[in-house]
Amino acid sequence: MEEKDTIRSICLSKDGRYLLSNTSDKTPTIYLWDLFKREKVNKYRGHKQDMNIIECAFGGVNETMVICGSECGSVFIWNKVKGDLLAKLSGHN
């Protein structure tokens, strides 16, 4: 498996099937990799990441969400399968 952009952080799902890679060369993007298929199956955008390393994580019941902080002071929560932004929570430092 190859990633073209710089990887800032990674997170492995509890079952070992999925990997999140947080990249930030051009537009900060989190990719969801299916490790069994060895391919990217989704991507998540909207968070800001220029100066800091910001970790992403799986969340929710059965890890159905992708969660990441942002340099804008928010926490972003996406639907893991659909990629839709579910919430943008303010107040993060």
NULUMLUM-209399 format. One record per residue: residue number from 1; residue in one letter; x, y, z of N, C-alpha, C in turn. Coordinates in nm, 3 decimals. Each point is the difference from the previous one (the first is absolute). Example, Ala and Ser with C-alpha at 12.3 -4.5 7.8 and 13.67 -1.06 7.14 Angstrom:
BEGIN
+-----+------+---------+---------+---------+---------+---------+---------+---------+---------+---------+
! pos ! code !     n.u !     n.v !     n.w !    ca.u !    ca.v !    ca.w !     c.u !     c.v !     c.w !
+-----+------+---------+---------+---------+---------+---------+---------+---------+---------+---------+
!   1 !    A !   1.319 !  -0.569 !   0.780 !  -0.089 !   0.119 !   0.000 !   0.090 !   0.120 !   0.000 !
!   2 !    S !  -0.035 !   0.105 !  -0.072 !   0.082 !   0.119 !   0.006 !  -0.077 !   0.109 !   0.073 !
+-----+------+---------+---------+---------+---------+---------+---------+---------+---------+---------+
//
This chain:
BEGIN
+-----+------+---------+---------+---------+---------+---------+---------+---------+---------+---------+
! pos ! code !     n.u !     n.v !     n.w !    ca.u !    ca.v !    ca.w !     c.u !     c.v !     c.w !
+-----+------+---------+---------+---------+---------+---------+---------+---------+---------+---------+
!   1 !    M !   0.086 !  -0.117 !   0.000 !  -0.086 !   0.117 !   0.000 !   0.090 !   0.123 !   0.000 !
!   2 !    E !  -0.040 !   0.098 !  -0.078 !   0.082 !   0.120 !  -0.012 !  -0.085 !   0.124 !   0.020 !
!   3 !    E !   0.055 !   0.096 !   0.073 !  -0.066 !   0.129 !   0.022 !   0.090 !   0.107 !  -0.059 !
!   4 !    K !  -0.056 !   0.087 !  -0.083 !   0.078 !   0.105 !  -0.067 !   0.027 !   0.119 !   0.091 !
!   5 !    D !  -0.094 !   0.034 !   0.087 !   0.016 !   0.114 !   0.090 !   0.070 !  -0.042 !   0.129 !
!   6 !    T !   0.046 !   0.099 !   0.077 !   0.064 !  -0.025 !   0.128 !  -0.104 !  -0.048 !   0.102 !
!   7 !    I !   0.027 !  -0.111 !   0.064 !  -0.091 !  -0.052 !   0.102 !   0.036 !   0.062 !   0.133 !
!   8 !    R !  -0.099 !   0.065 !   0.064 !   0.021 !   0.065 !   0.130 !  -0.034 !  -0.092 !   0.116 !
!   9 !    S !  -0.101 !  -0.085 !  -0.018 !  -0.037 !  -0.094 !   0.105 !  -0.078 !  -0.114 !  -0.062 !
!  10 !    I !  -0.006 !  -0.113 !   0.073 !  -0.080 !  -0.114 !  -0.044 !  -0.077 !  -0.055 !   0.119 !
!  11 !    C !  -0.106 !  -0.075 !  -0.032 !  -0.080 !  -0.064 !   0.105 !  -0.054 !  -0.131 !  -0.058 !
!  12 !    L !   0.018 !  -0.109 !   0.072 !  -0.045 !  -0.131 !  -0.041 !  -0.132 !  -0.033 !   0.070 !
!  13 !    S !  -0.096 !  -0.054 !  -0.076 !  -0.128 !  -0.040 !   0.061 !   0.022 !  -0.117 !   0.094 !
!  14 !    K !  -0.093 !  -0.020 !   0.093 !   0.013 !  -0.107 !   0.100 !   0.007 !  -0.138 !  -0.063 !
!  15 !    D !  -0.071 !  -0.020 !  -0.113 !   0.001 !  -0.131 !  -0.064 !   0.119 !  -0.020 !  -0.093 !
!  16 !    G !   0.082 !   0.104 !  -0.019 !   0.118 !  -0.010 !  -0.084 !  -0.026 !   0.005 !  -0.149 !
!  17 !    R !  -0.122 !   0.030 !  -0.038 !  -0.033 !   0.003 !  -0.143 !   0.024 !   0.136 !  -0.063 !
!  18 !    Y !  -0.022 !   0.108 !   0.074 !   0.007 !   0.134 !  -0.057 !   0.111 !   0.083 !   0.064 !
!  19 !    L !   0.053 !   0.091 !  -0.081 !   0.103 !   0.091 !   0.045 !  -0.037 !   0.141 !  -0.045 !
!  20 !    L !   0.010 !   0.096 !   0.092 !  -0.016 !   0.141 !  -0.035 !   0.139 !   0.059 !  -0.017 !
!  21 !    S !   0.022 !   0.071 !  -0.111 !   0.126 !   0.072 !  -0.018 !  -0.034 !   0.147 !  -0.018 !
!  22 !    N !   0.056 !   0.083 !   0.088 !  -0.024 !   0.144 !  -0.002 !   0.115 !   0.065 !  -0.076 !
!  23 !    T !  -0.029 !   0.057 !  -0.116 !   0.102 !   0.060 !  -0.086 !  -0.022 !   0.150 !  -0.010 !
!  24 !    S !   0.106 !   0.072 !  -0.040 !  -0.019 !   0.145 !  -0.001 !   0.092 !   0.077 !  -0.095 !
!  25 !    D !   0.043 !  -0.057 !  -0.111 !   0.087 !   0.074 !  -0.091 !  -0.073 !   0.115 !  -0.070 !
!  26 !    K !  -0.113 !  -0.026 !  -0.060 !  -0.075 !   0.104 !  -0.072 !  -0.124 !   0.040 !   0.081 !
!  27 !    T !  -0.100 !  -0.082 !  -0.008 !  -0.122 !   0.020 !   0.078 !  -0.004 !  -0.108 !   0.107 !
!  28 !    P !  -0.010 !   0.035 !   0.128 !  -0.005 !  -0.104 !   0.104 !  -0.111 !  -0.100 !  -0.030 !
!  29 !    T !   0.037 !  -0.125 !  -0.005 !  -0.096 !  -0.106 !  -0.033 !   0.030 !  -0.121 !   0.087 !
!  30 !    I !  -0.107 !  -0.064 !   0.048 !   0.011 !  -0.127 !   0.070 !  -0.050 !  -0.106 !  -0.096 !
!  31 !    Y !   0.080 !  -0.103 !  -0.022 !  -0.040 !  -0.110 !  -0.087 !  -0.031 !  -0.123 !   0.083 !
!  32 !    L !  -0.104 !  -0.071 !  -0.041 !  -0.036 !  -0.128 !   0.061 !   0.049 !  -0.110 !  -0.094 !
!  33 !    W !   0.093 !  -0.081 !   0.050 !   0.054 !  -0.111 !  -0.076 !  -0.066 !  -0.130 !   0.046 !
!  34 !    D !  -0.040 !  -0.084 !  -0.094 !  -0.043 !  -0.137 !   0.029 !   0.125 !  -0.085 !  -0.014 !
!  35 !    L !   0.051 !  -0.051 !   0.112 !   0.126 !  -0.073 !  -0.003 !  -0.013 !  -0.138 !  -0.064 !
!  36 !    F !  -0.121 !  -0.057 !  -0.002 !  -0.019 !  -0.129 !  -0.067 !   0.008 !   0.018 !  -0.152 !
!  37 !    K !  -0.063 !   0.108 !  -0.050 !   0.001 !   0.029 !  -0.144 !   0.124 !   0.077 !  -0.043 !
!  38 !    R !   0.070 !   0.061 !   0.099 !   0.120 !   0.080 !  -0.024 !  -0.031 !   0.120 !  -0.091 !
!  39 !    E !  -0.111 !   0.070 !   0.031 !  -0.039 !   0.117 !  -0.078 !  -0.073 !   0.103 !   0.086 !
!  40 !    K !   0.001 !   0.125 !  -0.048 !  -0.075 !   0.106 !   0.068 !  -0.147 !  -0.017 !  -0.033 !
!  41 !    V !  -0.085 !   0.009 !   0.103 !  -0.143 !  -0.018 !  -0.022 !  -0.082 !   0.125 !   0.033 !
!  42 !    N !   0.063 !   0.100 !   0.065 !  -0.071 !   0.125 !   0.029 !   0.100 !   0.108 !   0.038 !
!  43 !    K !  -0.047 !   0.125 !  -0.002 !   0.083 !   0.113 !   0.043 !  -0.087 !   0.101 !   0.073 !
!  44 !    Y !   0.065 !   0.077 !   0.088 !  -0.070 !   0.096 !   0.085 !   0.080 !   0.131 !  -0.003 !
!  45 !    R !  -0.072 !   0.111 !  -0.024 !   0.066 !   0.130 !  -0.009 !  -0.080 !   0.105 !   0.076 !
!  46 !    G !   0.069 !   0.112 !   0.027 !  -0.066 !   0.113 !   0.066 !   0.081 !   0.053 !   0.116 !
!  47 !    H !   0.079 !  -0.084 !   0.062 !   0.081 !   0.043 !   0.114 !   0.122 !   0.076 !  -0.050 !
!  48 !    K !   0.057 !   0.082 !   0.089 !   0.118 !   0.079 !  -0.032 !   0.120 !  -0.059 !   0.073 !
!  49 !    Q !   0.110 !  -0.017 !  -0.075 !   0.120 !  -0.057 !   0.060 !   0.121 !   0.055 !  -0.075 !
!  50 !    D !   0.063 !   0.102 !   0.056 !   0.118 !   0.059 !  -0.062 !   0.124 !  -0.018 !   0.085 !
!  51 !    M !  -0.007 !   0.040 !   0.125 !   0.118 !   0.006 !   0.087 !   0.012 !  -0.119 !   0.096 !
!  52 !    N !  -0.108 !  -0.066 !   0.030 !  -0.001 !  -0.104 !   0.103 !  -0.031 !  -0.137 !  -0.056 !
!  53 !    I !   0.040 !  -0.100 !   0.073 !  -0.040 !  -0.137 !  -0.032 !  -0.129 !  -0.028 !   0.077 !
!  54 !    I !  -0.106 !  -0.024 !  -0.074 !  -0.130 !  -0.023 !   0.061 !  -0.041 !  -0.145 !  -0.028 !
!  55 !    E !  -0.028 !  -0.073 !   0.104 !  -0.033 !  -0.141 !  -0.015 !  -0.148 !  -0.019 !  -0.032 !
!  56 !    C !  -0.028 !  -0.101 !  -0.080 !  -0.137 !  -0.037 !  -0.032 !  -0.031 !  -0.131 !   0.073 !
!  57 !    A !  -0.128 !  -0.032 !   0.011 !  -0.039 !  -0.120 !   0.073 !  -0.134 !  -0.052 !  -0.050 !
!  58 !    F !  -0.024 !  -0.127 !   0.026 !  -0.133 !  -0.057 !  -0.022 !  -0.081 !   0.027 !   0.125 !
!  59 !    G !  -0.132 !   0.018 !  -0.015 !  -0.085 !   0.025 !   0.115 !  -0.139 !  -0.057 !  -0.019 !
!  60 !    G !  -0.077 !   0.008 !   0.105 !  -0.138 !  -0.046 !  -0.005 !  -0.011 !  -0.150 !   0.019 !
!  61 !    V !  -0.124 !  -0.045 !   0.007 !  -0.028 !  -0.143 !   0.013 !   0.050 !  -0.070 !  -0.125 !
!  62 !    N !   0.076 !  -0.105 !   0.017 !   0.057 !  -0.078 !  -0.111 !   0.087 !   0.084 !  -0.093 !
!  63 !    E !   0.058 !   0.107 !   0.053 !   0.091 !   0.086 !  -0.076 !  -0.062 !   0.049 !  -0.131 !
!  64 !    T !  -0.121 !   0.053 !   0.008 !  -0.073 !   0.046 !  -0.119 !   0.030 !   0.145 !  -0.035 !
!  65 !    M !   0.086 !   0.065 !   0.078 !   0.034 !   0.140 !  -0.025 !   0.151 !   0.018 !  -0.009 !
!  66 !    V !   0.040 !   0.107 !  -0.068 !   0.139 !   0.042 !  -0.005 !   0.005 !   0.137 !   0.067 !
!  67 !    I !   0.094 !   0.019 !   0.093 !   0.007 !   0.122 !   0.080 !   0.140 !   0.060 !  -0.010 !
!  68 !    C !   0.004 !   0.134 !  -0.014 !   0.130 !   0.067 !  -0.007 !  -0.014 !   0.143 !   0.051 !
!  69 !    G !   0.100 !   0.045 !   0.076 !   0.005 !   0.139 !   0.041 !   0.046 !   0.086 !  -0.117 !
!  70 !    S !   0.003 !   0.130 !   0.022 !   0.038 !   0.093 !  -0.105 !   0.067 !   0.122 !   0.061 !
!  71 !    E !   0.090 !   0.061 !  -0.074 !   0.066 !   0.121 !   0.047 !  -0.094 !   0.120 !   0.005 !
!  72 !    C !  -0.120 !  -0.013 !  -0.054 !  -0.098 !   0.108 !   0.008 !  -0.073 !   0.000 !   0.135 !
!  73 !    G !   0.031 !  -0.098 !   0.086 !  -0.062 !  -0.007 !   0.132 !  -0.123 !  -0.087 !   0.005 !
!  74 !    S !  -0.024 !  -0.079 !  -0.103 !  -0.118 !  -0.087 !  -0.006 !   0.040 !  -0.146 !  -0.002 !
!  75 !    V !  -0.096 !  -0.087 !   0.027 !   0.014 !  -0.143 !  -0.017 !  -0.099 !  -0.042 !  -0.108 !
!  76 !    F !   0.049 !  -0.072 !  -0.099 !  -0.083 !  -0.044 !  -0.111 !  -0.036 !  -0.147 !   0.018 !
!  77 !    I !  -0.127 !  -0.034 !  -0.030 !  -0.048 !  -0.137 !   0.011 !  -0.068 !  -0.036 !  -0.132 !
!  78 !    W !   0.051 !  -0.103 !  -0.067 !  -0.055 !  -0.045 !  -0.128 !  -0.059 !  -0.140 !   0.013 !
!  79 !    N !  -0.098 !  -0.032 !  -0.086 !  -0.049 !  -0.136 !  -0.014 !   0.108 !  -0.080 !  -0.072 !
!  80 !    K !   0.044 !  -0.111 !   0.058 !   0.111 !  -0.077 !  -0.057 !  -0.031 !  -0.053 !  -0.140 !
!  81 !    V !  -0.120 !  -0.050 !  -0.022 !  -0.036 !  -0.063 !  -0.127 !  -0.035 !   0.103 !  -0.107 !
!  82 !    K !  -0.088 !   0.095 !   0.034 !  -0.047 !   0.098 !  -0.099 !   0.096 !   0.117 !  -0.019 !
!  83 !    G !   0.081 !   0.031 !   0.100 !   0.092 !   0.112 !  -0.008 !  -0.063 !   0.134 !   0.032 !
!  84 !    D !  -0.128 !   0.001 !   0.033 !  -0.072 !   0.124 !   0.031 !   0.047 !   0.057 !   0.133 !
!  85 !    L !   0.012 !   0.132 !   0.007 !   0.030 !   0.068 !   0.125 !  -0.124 !  -0.005 !   0.088 !
!  86 !    L !   0.010 !  -0.063 !   0.116 !  -0.113 !  -0.011 !   0.093 !  -0.006 !   0.118 !   0.096 !
!  87 !    A !   0.118 !   0.048 !   0.042 !   0.002 !   0.109 !   0.097 !   0.135 !   0.070 !  -0.005 !
!  88 !    K !  -0.005 !   0.129 !   0.032 !   0.120 !   0.081 !   0.018 !  -0.017 !   0.067 !   0.135 !
!  89 !    L !   0.074 !  -0.048 !   0.100 !  -0.015 !   0.047 !   0.138 !   0.104 !   0.106 !   0.028 !
!  90 !    S !  -0.045 !   0.115 !   0.048 !   0.094 !   0.109 !   0.029 !   0.047 !  -0.008 !   0.145 !
!  91 !    G !   0.109 !   0.073 !   0.029 !   0.049 !   0.010 !   0.137 !   0.123 !  -0.083 !   0.027 !
!  92 !    H !   0.054 !  -0.068 !  -0.100 !   0.121 !  -0.081 !   0.016 !   0.124 !   0.090 !   0.004 !
!  93 !    N !   0.091 !  -0.024 !   0.090 !   0.125 !   0.077 !   0.007 !   0.119 !  -0.089 !  -0.031 !
+-----+------+---------+---------+---------+---------+---------+---------+---------+---------+---------+
//
